[in-house]
Amino acid sequence: MKNASKNDSSKKNAGYKAAEYVEDGMVLGLGTGSTTHYFIEKVGMRMAEEGIKVKGIPTSFQSLLLAKKWNIPITTLEENDIDLSVDGADEVDSDFNLIKGGGAAHTKEKIVDYAAKEFIVIVDESKVVGKLGTFPVPVEVIPDASRVVIQALEDMGAECEIRMAQRKDGPVITDNGNFVIDAKFSEIASPQHLEIDLNSIPGVVENGIFTQMVDRVIVGTSDGTKEL
Ligand SMILES: O=C(CO)[C@H](O)[C@H](O)COP(=O)(O)O
């Protein structure tokens, strides 16, 4: 599930601005999505034009392919710590809690973003909200557990849908071989508690609520950027 994007120049401004925080020698977490696309592009351009050297840890096959296109060397969490991770979001609230997973990549994104020494979120203005929850919470599940996880989520008050693929019959299959359930809660009173509660359901691999430290939120606008 993606927010419709009429905001390409805003996304580009946010992505390009975040690339200014990249320093020679850094190991980067490479988020997923149409905003992070511009970050990866600009990092690749800086490598070519300025000669800076970085390595990237992709959060999806999408960001892996994009890194390869821009000749960004790939590494893994087994080999390196992450200096800076840059990632998009579907919603960000005033406490910098996030909903992520519109691109079904939130499991690897959470591993990489939470492990980074510094985490920058890049969004356009449509993603900034007073309170999380208009965007349904993506929940990655082991396929065999789908029915019982949906039951548990409904017991918690959510309306649930298994996310369907756009150009394939049947469900979206994540990079990890799982399904995504989009869970719409009428209210998210505590993102911190919901993040923990969702992961305690057997069969849930990871959910798209992110409540750990975000260092900076760069909001792209049509003519520049601002920071929250
Ligand atoms: O969480 C994500 C992928 O799982 C993305 O970062 C999120 O969906 C934002 O995407 P976009 O920048 O294309 O709007």
The ligand as an ORCA input file, in Angstrom:
! r2SCAN-3c Opt
* xyz 0 1
  O       8.524      2.032      4.694
  C       8.767      2.067      3.514
  C       8.931      0.850      2.685
  O       8.597     -0.290      3.398
  C       8.930      3.381      2.833
  O      10.006      4.047      3.387
  C       7.658      4.146      3.003
  O       6.587      3.398      2.463
  C       7.733      5.511      2.288
  O       7.800      5.292      0.910
  P       7.794      6.480     -0.124
  O       9.028      7.296      0.120
  O       7.789      5.806     -1.468
  O       6.531      7.284      0.084
*
